[in-house]
Amino acid sequence: MARSVSTDFFQNMFFLVEAIRPDGLNMVNRSQSSGLDAPAGFQSCSVPTVSNDAVTYREGTMTYTRRQPGIPSFDDITMSRGVARLDSALWAWMRLVNEGSGDYRADIQIKHYHRAVSLTRPFPTTGAEKNLTFIPEDAQPGRIYHVFEAFPTSLKLGGDLSGDSSDISLQDLTVAYEYVEVEEFDF
């Protein structure tokens, strides 16, 4: 008997990143700045990493030390996406941080999809159904990483320029955040 696809592991290639500021502006959605109806389309995104330092404690009369978990820390998230015409949403977000001219924190959702969810659109598509995204709006992710109080710490505006390269120009964004929650879904 064949095993169910739903028992397969998650693959790294099916994900979507959204970052929403408290005022509702989506910081990484191309539709806000360029009029395109497409999500940010990140090529890569690291997932949150949580760690605790081991704190050593020893009283003067004890032979051995005790170890306890210390303060948790979170590593920064890095993301890469292609540079597109008329798309400066990440630069605008970075400027808010640099200049202190507005509410620069955002909550980020990294939606991780399982292959059991159909991530393809009907083929062929025509007219209004034609869309740049391959993740249907009603697709349910298997896991969402909720990243809270995030702000950019580093932004590389584009790839290094070279006259003999045919690579796509990528912008690299690094964000710091305060804490993370993981939401699991059964499909």
N, C-alpha and C positions, 0 to 999 in steps of 0.2 A: 504494500500500500504506500502510495506517495505521501510525503509529508506536506503539510500546509505551507504556503508561501508566508503566512503570517508568523511562522516560527523562524524565518530567516533573520539575520542580523541587519541592523541599520547600515546603510551605505553612506559614505561621506558626500556623495554628489547631489543629494536631493535636500536642499535647504533654501530658506528665504529669510532675509534680514529686514526688520522694520524698527525704526527708532522714532518715537513720538515724544515731542516736547509737551509740557503741561498746557500750552496754549493750543495744542492740537496739530501743529505743523509737523509733518513727517520730514525728518531731517535727511533721510537717505532715499527718498522716493523721487525718481526723475520727473514724475508728473508735476511736482510742485514748481520746478524751475524751468523746465523746457517744454512743457505741454505734451510730452510723450506719455502715453498710457502704458507705462511699464514700471515694474519694481526696479530697485537699484541694480539687480543683476550681479551680485558679488561673485567673483570667481572663486574666492577662498575666504574663509572666516574661521578663526580659532574659537574653540568653545571655552567657557570659563574654567579656570583651574583654581582650586581651593586648597590651601595648605595650612597646617598648624605647626608652629615650632614646639618642640618638646622642651618643657621647662623643668630644670632639675632643682630639687629641693632636698636639703639635708639639715637635720637638726644636729646640734653638737654632740648628743649622746648616741646618735645612730651610726652604725657601721656602714650601711649602704645608703645610697641616695634614692629618692623617689622621683618618678617622672610623671608629669602631668601635661595635658594639652595646654598650649598658650593661646595667644590671641590669633584668631584666624586671619589669613591674608589672601588676597585675590590677585592673580596675575592679570595684566592688561590683555585685552582682546585686540587682535590685529585682523584687518580685513583688506582685501584687494578687489578692485573692480576697474573695468575699462573706462577710459576717458571718453566722454561723449560731448558733442556740440551742445552749447547752451545749457550745460549742466554744471552748476557751481554750488550745489547744495552743501557738499562737504566743506568747501572753502568758506561759505557763509557761516557754517556752524563753527569752524575753527576761528573765524574772525570774532564771533561772539565771545569766545573764551579769551582770545588775545586782548581785545579792547574792553572787556567787561561791560559791554553795551546792552546786555539783555539777559534773559533767562536762558542759559546755555546748557543746562542739564536735560537729559532725555532718558527715557526708559526704552531699552532695546529688547526686542523679542527675536530670538533665533529659532525659527521653526524648522525642525528636523523631520523629514517625511520618510516613511517606510515604503518599500517597494510594493507592499500589499495595496497601497492606495494608488489608484490610476492617476498618473501624472502626465498623461498625454491628452491632447485635444483630438476631437474627431478629425479625420482626414478625408477628403480635402476640406479646407476651410475657405469660406468666401465672405466678402462684404464685411458686415459689422462683427461677425464672429472671429475674423482674423485678429490675432492678438500676439504680442511678442512674448508673453509669458506662457510657460508650459505647465504651470501649476494652476489647476482650476480654482476659482474663488471658493468653491464649496469643499475643497480637499481638506481633510482633517489630518494635521500633523500627528506623528506618533509621540513626539516629545517637543516641548517648548522650553527653552532656557530664557527665563525672565531676568534681565540684567537691569538693576535699578540705579538711578542717579549717575548715569554715565556722562562723560564729557571727553572730547578729543584731547589727546596729549601730543600727538604727532600726525602730520599729514604731508605725504609726498604728493605733490600736485599732479605728477605725470611720470611716465617712464623716462629714463635717460635717453637723450636724443642721439641718433646715429644714422648717418646717411646710407649705410649699407645694411640696415636691419629691416626686416619685415614684421617684427613683433608688434602686437597691439600695445598701445601705451596704457599702462596701469597706474592708478592712484592707490597709494597705501595709506590706510587710516589706522591709528592706534588709539584705543579709548581706555580710560580708567573708569572704574565703577566702585560702588560701595558694597553692594551685596547681590546675591543671585539666588533664585529659586528655580527648581525644576518641576515642570508639570508633565505628567505622563498620561497618555490616552490609550484606551483599549479599542482596537478596531476590529 
